Amino acid sequence: MDIVRSFITCLIWIPYFLKSERVKNTFIR
């Protein structure tokens, strides 16, 4: 169960992190 939870958390956080990185880049410009 713990492994499944961590896996789901990764699925949610990785795209979120990539999105925030893109937003930062656009703000810098």
N, CA, C and O atoms as CSV, one atom per row, in Angstrom:
chain,resi,resn,atom,element,x,y,z
A,1,MET,N,N,0.841,-1.202,0.000
A,1,MET,CA,C,0.000,0.000,0.000
A,1,MET,C,C,0.875,1.251,0.000
A,1,MET,O,O,0.612,2.200,-0.738
A,2,ASP,N,N,1.904,1.246,0.822
A,2,ASP,CA,C,2.791,2.414,0.880
A,2,ASP,C,C,3.451,2.665,-0.472
A,2,ASP,O,O,3.590,3.807,-0.908
A,3,ILE,N,N,3.855,1.580,-1.123
A,3,ILE,CA,C,4.515,1.725,-2.429
A,3,ILE,C,C,3.543,2.353,-3.427
A,3,ILE,O,O,3.925,3.227,-4.206
A,4,VAL,N,N,2.312,1.916,-3.401
A,4,VAL,CA,C,1.305,2.455,-4.326
A,4,VAL,C,C,1.111,3.944,-4.063
A,4,VAL,O,O,1.019,4.736,-5.000
A,5,ARG,N,N,1.050,4.320,-2.800
A,5,ARG,CA,C,0.852,5.738,-2.459
A,5,ARG,C,C,2.014,6.573,-2.960
A,5,ARG,O,O,1.809,7.636,-3.546
A,6,SER,N,N,3.224,6.108,-2.736
A,6,SER,CA,C,4.397,6.873,-3.192
A,6,SER,C,C,4.409,6.954,-4.719
A,6,SER,O,O,4.793,7.977,-5.285
A,7,PHE,N,N,3.996,5.890,-5.375
A,7,PHE,CA,C,3.958,5.884,-6.842
A,7,PHE,C,C,2.965,6.930,-7.351
A,7,PHE,O,O,3.263,7.683,-8.278
A,8,ILE,N,N,1.796,6.965,-6.743
A,8,ILE,CA,C,0.773,7.950,-7.144
A,8,ILE,C,C,1.282,9.363,-6.873
A,8,ILE,O,O,1.087,10.269,-7.683
A,9,THR,N,N,1.929,9.541,-5.737
A,9,THR,CA,C,2.466,10.865,-5.401
A,9,THR,C,C,3.464,11.310,-6.462
A,9,THR,O,O,3.462,12.470,-6.874
A,10,CYS,N,N,4.309,10.396,-6.903
A,10,CYS,CA,C,5.295,10.728,-7.950
A,10,CYS,C,C,4.566,11.119,-9.233
A,10,CYS,O,O,4.936,12.093,-9.890
A,11,LEU,N,N,3.538,10.363,-9.587
A,11,LEU,CA,C,2.791,10.662,-10.815
A,11,LEU,C,C,2.191,12.062,-10.755
A,11,LEU,O,O,2.106,12.754,-11.770
A,12,ILE,N,N,1.778,12.473,-9.561
A,12,ILE,CA,C,1.168,13.804,-9.422
A,12,ILE,C,C,2.234,14.888,-9.394
A,12,ILE,O,O,2.077,15.927,-10.035
A,13,TRP,N,N,3.320,14.657,-8.654
A,13,TRP,CA,C,4.318,15.712,-8.439
A,13,TRP,C,C,5.221,15.967,-9.630
A,13,TRP,O,O,5.587,17.115,-9.885
A,14,ILE,N,N,5.591,14.928,-10.368
A,14,ILE,CA,C,6.528,15.134,-11.491
A,14,ILE,C,C,5.944,16.100,-12.531
A,14,ILE,O,O,6.625,17.061,-12.889
A,15,PRO,N,N,4.728,15.898,-13.030
A,15,PRO,CA,C,4.159,16.854,-14.003
A,15,PRO,C,C,3.994,18.241,-13.384
A,15,PRO,O,O,4.202,19.252,-14.055
A,16,TYR,N,N,3.620,18.287,-12.105
A,16,TYR,CA,C,3.443,19.575,-11.423
A,16,TYR,C,C,4.770,20.319,-11.377
A,16,TYR,O,O,4.827,21.520,-11.640
A,17,PHE,N,N,5.832,19.603,-11.042
A,17,PHE,CA,C,7.157,20.224,-10.968
A,17,PHE,C,C,7.595,20.726,-12.344
A,17,PHE,O,O,8.123,21.832,-12.464
A,18,LEU,N,N,7.378,19.925,-13.368
A,18,LEU,CA,C,7.759,20.336,-14.726
A,18,LEU,C,C,6.966,21.573,-15.137
A,18,LEU,O,O,7.512,22.482,-15.763
A,19,LYS,N,N,5.689,21.609,-14.790
A,19,LYS,CA,C,4.854,22.765,-15.122
A,19,LYS,C,C,5.372,24.013,-14.426
A,19,LYS,O,O,5.481,25.073,-15.042
A,20,SER,N,N,5.690,23.887,-13.145
A,20,SER,CA,C,6.181,25.048,-12.392
A,20,SER,C,C,7.501,25.537,-12.984
A,20,SER,O,O,7.755,26.741,-13.021
A,21,GLU,N,N,8.339,24.619,-13.446
A,21,GLU,CA,C,9.611,25.010,-14.070
A,21,GLU,C,C,9.331,25.828,-15.326
A,21,GLU,O,O,10.000,26.832,-15.569
A,22,ARG,N,N,8.365,25.417,-16.115
A,22,ARG,CA,C,8.009,26.153,-17.336
A,22,ARG,C,C,7.494,27.538,-16.969
A,22,ARG,O,O,7.851,28.528,-17.607
A,23,VAL,N,N,6.671,27.605,-15.961
A,23,VAL,CA,C,6.112,28.897,-15.537
A,23,VAL,C,C,7.249,29.822,-15.108
A,23,VAL,O,O,7.255,31.003,-15.455
A,24,LYS,N,N,8.202,29.292,-14.362
A,24,LYS,CA,C,9.350,30.105,-13.929
A,24,LYS,C,C,10.096,30.643,-15.144
A,24,LYS,O,O,10.469,31.815,-15.176
A,25,ASN,N,N,10.311,29.804,-16.128
A,25,ASN,CA,C,11.039,30.232,-17.330
A,25,ASN,C,C,10.294,31.361,-18.038
A,25,ASN,O,O,10.913,32.326,-18.485
A,26,THR,N,N,8.999,31.249,-18.139
A,26,THR,CA,C,8.231,32.291,-18.826
A,26,THR,C,C,8.260,33.586,-18.012
A,26,THR,O,O,8.273,34.677,-18.582
A,27,PHE,N,N,8.271,33.468,-16.688
A,27,PHE,CA,C,8.302,34.673,-15.852
A,27,PHE,C,C,9.651,35.368,-15.962
A,27,PHE,O,O,9.729,36.596,-15.940
A,28,ILE,N,N,10.724,34.568,-16.081
A,28,ILE,CA,C,12.069,35.153,-16.208
A,28,ILE,C,C,12.133,35.972,-17.494
A,28,ILE,O,O,12.733,37.047,-17.509
A,29,ARG,N,N,11.528,35.482,-18.565
A,29,ARG,CA,C,11.523,36.213,-19.827
A,29,ARG,C,C,10.629,37.438,-19.678
A,29,ARG,O,O,10.474,38.208,-20.625
